[in-house]
Amino acid sequence: MKKIIFLYLLISTSITAQTDQKIYDIINDVSANRIKADIKTLTEFGTRNTFSDTISNTRGIGAARRWIKNQFDKISTDCNNCLNTFYQKDLVTKKGNRRVPHDAWVVNVVAIQKGSKYPNKYIIMSGDIDSRASDTMDFTTDAPGANDNASGMAGTIEAARVLSKYKFESSIIYVGLSGEEQGLFGGAGLAKYAQKKGWEIIGVLNNDMIGNITGVDGVIDNRSFRIFSEPVPANETEKQRKMRRFYGGEVDGISRQLARYTHKMVKTYMPEMNPMMIYRLDRFGRGGHHRPFNDLGFPGIRIMEAHENYTQQHQNIRTENDINYGDTFEHVNFDYAKKLTAVNAITMAGLASAPASPKDVAIGGIVQASAKLKWSKVEGAKGYKIYWRDTTSPTWDYSRFVKETEFTLEGIVIDNFFFGVASVGKDGHESVVVFPNKILR
């Protein structure tokens, strides 16, 4: 009888997410035309190489970052000064850096929308300001960087326009990062700044190339996109590593849970899209601006197109063997960039509307036909969701809502599943799922 009861439980608790009309409104408000206009403007600075001109008002990275800050300032004016905008910078020197042609300031443009309840909890969306030609040391040749990465930068500005119309419990940061092509300098600088300031980072959404649908592999796809995430934190302790050997969690680190959250939001609110969770920090042998945050133990993912075209990345503008090389404006699909901008916007809106994640999540159930979970109470949570999945499943497939902070799932063999707990707010928005980090004896 117990097996039959459990089978019914499993079927009846398959995830059916509660929806919020506000999220649909956010999706509809994202504008492909505004993104197109911003990408066009960014390409017209000629080059945005980190070491290019900083004095001119029409060419180089200095003009580009001043224009970006001006956009954030305009958005702030429209929302009654809801954004705190500023430059965050660090000096990089030629000595010891093979991709640095001369000493320079790496300058990030930051806009913070403070949360009403958890002002020190932050969800960050980033795009890269800088671009490059074939030779990353060449800071004078035209490098329009339309897709890499004016698309991600324009998407970040557009997300700020849309989300600044709302108030959220947690803070949101929109940022243009510099120095990505020279060694992820901008991300490293902001990550250290966040650590020094004591920011509690819920997650970093790094957007790097969100505008191409025609891949070098011949595939044309305007629905699929990739979510890269590392499996476990780079700074995990030896004790945590040893625990994983016996209790699991090899693919359940904080960045992987952030990826699953994004995946779930898309499947709930944008079911026409195909989010691909890639079980890798980044593309093979390559890096992105979420990595410096991961290095310091912050959760971060990379959101990008599914099919890249390498003839349009890191290339001088030219024609060879009837192939047009160069990252130019006409190759960007603006409706696709709109969709991936919306993916970011709804992920941030969901997270910023949710209570804090549970802490001290513990699990027990050795040699029992049950799984017992316990966690600390979360202020502002109307309840909690216990999630579980097959150990080979990439997503949380089953859930149960409870109001207690301790609950036993009867009739379930703990060995056959992985478990996690999320907080649920009054409007149904959930925190990121927390994988148990303690064992109940």
C-alpha positions in Angstrom: 0.0 0.0 0.0 2.8 2.4 0.8 4.3 2.0 -2.7 1.0 2.9 -4.2 0.6 6.0 -2.0 4.1 7.2 -2.9 3.5 6.7 -6.6 0.4 8.9 -6.3 2.4 11.4 -4.3 5.1 11.5 -7.0 2.6 12.1 -9.8 0.6 14.7 -7.9 3.5 16.8 -6.9 5.1 17.2 -10.4 6.0 20.8 -10.6 3.2 23.3 -11.7 4.6 26.7 -11.1 2.5 29.6 -9.8 2.7 32.5 -12.3 2.7 36.2 -11.8 1.2 38.6 -14.4 4.0 41.1 -13.7 6.5 38.7 -15.3 4.5 38.5 -18.5 4.3 42.3 -18.5 8.1 42.5 -18.2 8.6 40.1 -21.2 6.2 42.2 -23.3 8.0 45.5 -22.3 11.4 44.5 -23.6 11.9 46.3 -27.0 13.9 44.9 -29.9 13.9 48.4 -31.5 15.6 49.9 -28.4 18.1 47.1 -28.3 18.8 47.6 -32.0 19.3 51.4 -31.5 21.7 50.8 -28.6 23.8 48.2 -30.5 24.0 50.6 -33.5 25.3 53.4 -31.2 27.9 51.1 -29.6 29.2 50.0 -32.9 29.6 53.6 -34.1 32.4 54.2 -31.5 34.7 52.5 -34.0 36.6 50.4 -31.5 35.9 49.8 -27.8 39.1 48.1 -27.1 40.0 48.5 -23.4 43.2 50.4 -24.4 41.7 52.6 -27.1 41.0 56.3 -26.9 39.5 57.6 -23.7 39.5 61.4 -24.5 37.4 61.5 -27.7 33.7 61.9 -27.5 33.0 59.9 -30.6 35.6 57.1 -30.7 37.0 54.6 -28.3 36.1 53.0 -25.0 36.1 56.3 -23.1 33.2 57.7 -25.3 31.4 54.3 -25.1 31.4 54.1 -21.3 30.4 57.7 -20.9 27.5 57.1 -23.2 26.5 54.0 -21.2 26.6 55.9 -18.0 24.5 58.6 -19.6 21.9 55.9 -20.5 21.8 54.7 -16.9 21.5 58.3 -15.7 18.5 58.9 -18.1 16.8 55.7 -16.8 17.4 56.8 -13.3 15.8 60.2 -14.0 12.7 58.5 -15.5 12.3 56.3 -12.3 12.7 59.2 -9.9 16.4 58.6 -9.2 15.9 54.9 -8.5 19.4 54.0 -9.7 22.7 54.8 -8.1 25.2 55.1 -11.1 29.0 55.3 -10.8 32.3 54.2 -12.3 34.2 51.4 -10.6 37.8 51.2 -11.8 41.1 49.4 -11.3 44.5 50.1 -12.8 46.1 47.3 -14.9 49.7 47.5 -15.9 51.7 46.1 -18.8 54.2 44.4 -16.5 53.4 40.6 -16.3 50.3 40.9 -18.5 50.8 39.7 -22.0 47.5 41.1 -23.3 48.1 44.6 -21.9 49.9 46.9 -24.3 50.1 49.8 -21.9 49.1 50.7 -18.4 45.4 51.8 -18.2 42.4 52.1 -16.0 39.8 49.3 -16.5 36.5 51.1 -15.9 33.2 49.5 -15.2 29.9 51.4 -15.4 27.6 50.4 -12.5 23.9 51.1 -11.9 22.3 49.9 -8.6 18.6 49.6 -8.1 18.2 49.2 -4.3 15.8 46.6 -2.9 13.2 47.6 -0.3 13.6 44.7 2.1 17.0 43.1 1.4 19.2 46.1 0.1 22.4 44.2 0.6 21.3 41.2 -1.5 22.1 41.6 -5.1 21.3 40.0 -8.4 23.7 41.3 -11.1 23.3 41.4 -14.9 26.4 42.2 -16.9 27.4 43.0 -20.5 30.9 43.7 -21.7 31.7 47.2 -23.0 34.9 46.3 -24.8 35.5 44.9 -28.3 38.5 43.6 -30.1 40.0 43.1 -33.6 41.9 39.9 -34.7 44.8 41.0 -32.6 43.7 41.9 -29.1 46.7 44.1 -28.7 45.5 46.2 -31.6 43.6 49.1 -30.0 43.3 51.4 -33.1 41.8 49.2 -35.8 38.0 49.3 -36.1 36.3 46.6 -34.0 32.6 47.3 -33.9 31.8 44.3 -31.7 28.1 44.3 -32.6 27.4 40.9 -31.2 30.5 40.5 -29.0 29.4 42.3 -27.0 27.3 45.2 -27.8 24.4 42.8 -27.8 24.9 41.9 -24.1 25.6 45.5 -23.2 22.5 46.7 -25.0 20.5 43.9 -23.3 21.7 45.1 -19.9 20.7 48.7 -20.6 17.3 47.5 -21.8 16.7 45.3 -18.7 17.4 48.4 -16.6 14.8 50.4 -18.6 12.2 47.7 -18.0 12.9 46.7 -14.4 13.4 50.2 -13.1 9.6 50.6 -13.4 9.1 48.1 -10.6 10.1 47.9 -7.0 11.8 44.7 -5.7 12.7 43.4 -2.3 16.3 42.6 -3.3 18.7 44.9 -5.1 19.5 44.6 -8.8 22.7 45.7 -10.4 23.1 46.5 -14.1 26.8 46.8 -15.1 29.0 47.2 -18.2 32.3 45.5 -17.6 35.5 46.3 -19.3 38.7 44.4 -20.0 37.0 41.1 -20.8 39.1 40.4 -23.9 42.4 41.1 -22.0 41.8 38.8 -19.2 38.4 39.3 -17.4 39.8 42.4 -15.6 36.5 44.2 -15.2 34.8 41.2 -13.7 37.7 40.6 -11.4 37.7 44.2 -10.2 34.0 44.3 -9.5 34.0 40.9 -7.8 36.7 42.1 -5.4 34.8 45.3 -4.9 31.7 43.3 -4.0 33.7 41.2 -1.6 35.2 44.2 0.1 31.8 45.9 0.4 30.2 42.7 1.9 27.6 42.3 -0.8 25.5 39.2 -0.6 25.3 38.2 -4.2 22.3 36.0 -5.1 23.6 35.5 -8.6 25.5 37.0 -11.5 24.0 36.7 -15.0 26.9 37.3 -17.5 25.6 38.1 -21.0 28.2 37.6 -23.7 26.9 37.4 -27.2 23.1 37.2 -27.2 22.4 38.3 -30.8 23.4 35.6 -33.3 21.1 32.9 -34.6 23.1 31.7 -37.6 25.9 29.3 -36.5 29.1 28.4 -38.2 27.7 24.9 -38.0 25.0 25.8 -40.5 22.2 25.8 -37.9 19.8 28.7 -37.8 18.0 28.8 -34.5 16.2 31.7 -32.8 14.8 29.8 -29.8 17.7 27.9 -28.3 20.3 29.5 -25.9 22.9 28.2 -23.6 23.3 28.5 -19.8 26.8 27.7 -18.7 27.5 27.0 -15.0 30.2 25.3 -13.0 29.2 22.2 -10.9 30.5 23.2 -7.5 32.2 26.4 -6.1 35.8 26.8 -7.0 36.5 27.7 -3.3 34.9 24.7 -1.7 36.6 23.3 1.3 38.2 19.9 1.6 35.5 19.0 4.1 32.8 19.8 1.6 34.6 17.8 -1.1 34.8 14.8 1.1 31.1 15.1 2.0 30.2 15.0 -1.7 31.8 11.6 -2.0 29.2 10.1 0.3 26.2 12.3 0.0 26.3 13.6 -3.5 26.2 17.1 -4.9 28.7 16.9 -7.7 26.4 18.9 -9.9 24.6 20.9 -7.2 26.7 23.9 -6.5 25.3 27.4 -6.1 25.9 28.3 -9.7 24.3 25.2 -11.0 21.2 26.0 -8.9 21.1 29.5 -10.4 21.2 27.9 -13.8 18.3 25.6 -12.9 16.3 28.6 -11.6 16.8 30.4 -14.9 15.8 27.3 -16.8 12.6 27.0 -14.7 11.6 30.6 -15.2 12.0 30.3 -18.9 10.0 27.0 -19.1 7.3 28.6 -17.0 7.0 32.1 -18.7 8.7 31.6 -22.1 7.8 28.0 -23.1 8.6 28.7 -26.7 12.3 29.0 -25.8 14.8 26.2 -25.5 17.2 26.8 -22.6 20.2 24.5 -22.8 21.9 23.9 -19.5 25.6 23.3 -20.3 27.4 21.4 -17.5 30.6 23.4 -17.9 32.0 26.7 -16.5 32.2 28.2 -20.0 32.9 27.2 -23.6 35.7 24.7 -24.1 39.0 26.3 -23.2 37.5 29.8 -23.1 36.3 32.2 -20.4 33.7 34.8 -19.5 33.1 37.5 -17.0 31.1 35.3 -14.5 34.3 33.4 -13.8 36.0 36.0 -11.5 32.8 36.0 -9.4 32.9 32.2 -9.3 36.5 32.3 -8.2 35.5 34.2 -5.1 32.7 31.8 -4.3 29.8 33.9 -5.8 27.1 32.1 -7.9 27.3 33.1 -11.5 26.3 31.8 -14.9 26.8 32.7 -18.6 23.8 33.2 -20.8 24.5 33.3 -24.6 23.4 32.2 -28.0 23.4 28.5 -28.9 25.2 28.7 -32.2 28.2 30.9 -32.6 29.7 32.1 -35.8 33.5 32.3 -35.4 33.9 34.3 -38.7 32.2 37.2 -36.8 34.2 37.0 -33.6 37.6 38.5 -32.9 38.0 39.3 -36.6 39.3 42.3 -38.6 36.6 43.4 -41.1 37.5 41.9 -44.4 36.5 39.5 -47.2 38.4 36.4 -47.9 37.4 33.5 -50.2 33.9 35.1 -50.5 33.5 35.0 -46.7 32.7 38.3 -45.0 34.6 38.5 -41.7 33.9 40.9 -38.8 31.5 41.4 -36.0 29.3 43.9 -37.7 25.8 45.3 -37.2 24.0 43.5 -40.0 24.7 40.0 -38.4 22.8 40.7 -35.2 19.2 39.3 -34.8 17.5 41.9 -32.6 14.4 39.9 -31.9 16.6 37.1 -30.6 18.5 39.6 -28.5 15.2 40.8 -27.1 14.3 37.2 -26.1 17.5 36.6 -24.2 17.2 40.1 -22.6 13.8 39.0 -21.4 15.3 35.8 -20.0 17.6 37.9 -17.9 14.9 40.3 -16.8 12.4 37.6 -15.6 15.1 35.7 -13.8 16.2 38.9 -12.0 12.6 39.9 -11.3 11.8 36.5 -9.8 14.8 36.4 -7.6 14.5 40.0 -6.5 10.8 39.4 -5.6 11.6 36.3 -3.5 12.5 35.8 0.1 16.1 34.9 1.0 17.2 31.3 0.4 16.9 28.9 3.4 20.1 28.4 5.4 21.4 25.4 7.3 19.5 22.9 5.1 20.1 19.4 6.6 19.0 16.0 5.4 18.7 12.5 6.9 17.2 9.2 6.1 20.0 6.6 6.1 18.5 3.0 5.8 15.0 4.3 6.0 12.0 4.5 3.6 11.9 8.3 4.1 13.8 11.5 3.7 13.8 14.1 6.5 14.8 17.7 5.8 15.3 20.6 8.2 16.3 24.2 7.7 16.3 27.6 9.4 13.2 29.8 9.2 13.3 32.6 6.6 11.8 36.0 7.3 9.0 36.9 4.9 8.5 33.4 3.6 4.9 32.1 3.5 6.3 28.6 3.2 8.9 26.4 1.5 9.2 24.0 -1.3 11.0 20.7 -0.9 12.3 19.7 -4.3 13.6 16.3 -5.4 14.7 14.7 -8.6 16.3 11.5 -10.0 20.0 11.6 -9.4 20.5 11.7 -13.2 18.0 14.4 -13.9 19.3 17.9 -14.8 16.2 19.6 -13.3 14.1 19.6 -10.1 11.2 17.5 -11.3 9.0 17.1 -8.2 8.1 19.3 -5.3 6.0 19.7 -2.2 4.9 22.9 -0.5 5.1 23.0 3.3 4.8 25.6 6.0 7.1 23.9 8.5 10.9 24.2 8.7 11.2 20.5 9.2 9.5 17.8 7.1 9.7 14.1 6.4 8.9 12.7 3.0 7.5 9.3 3.7 7.8 6.3 1.4 10.7 7.7 -0.5 14.2 6.0 -0.6 16.7 8.7 -0.1 19.4 6.8 -2.0 17.5 7.2 -5.3 17.0 11.0 -5.4 18.6 14.3 -4.7 16.8 16.9 -2.6 16.7 20.7 -2.1 14.7 23.4 -0.4 13.5 26.9 -1.6 11.7 29.7 0.2 8.4 30.8 -1.2 7.1 34.4 -0.9 3.6 35.8 -0.6 3.3 36.2 -4.4 4.6 32.7 -5.1 8.1 33.8 -6.1 10.8 31.4 -4.9 14.4 31.6 -3.9 17.1 29.6 -5.5 17.0 26.0 -4.4 19.5 25.1 -1.7 21.1 21.7 -1.7 21.6 20.2 1.8 24.9 21.1 3.4 24.4 19.2 6.7 23.5 15.7 7.6 20.8 14.8 10.2 21.8 11.9 12.4 
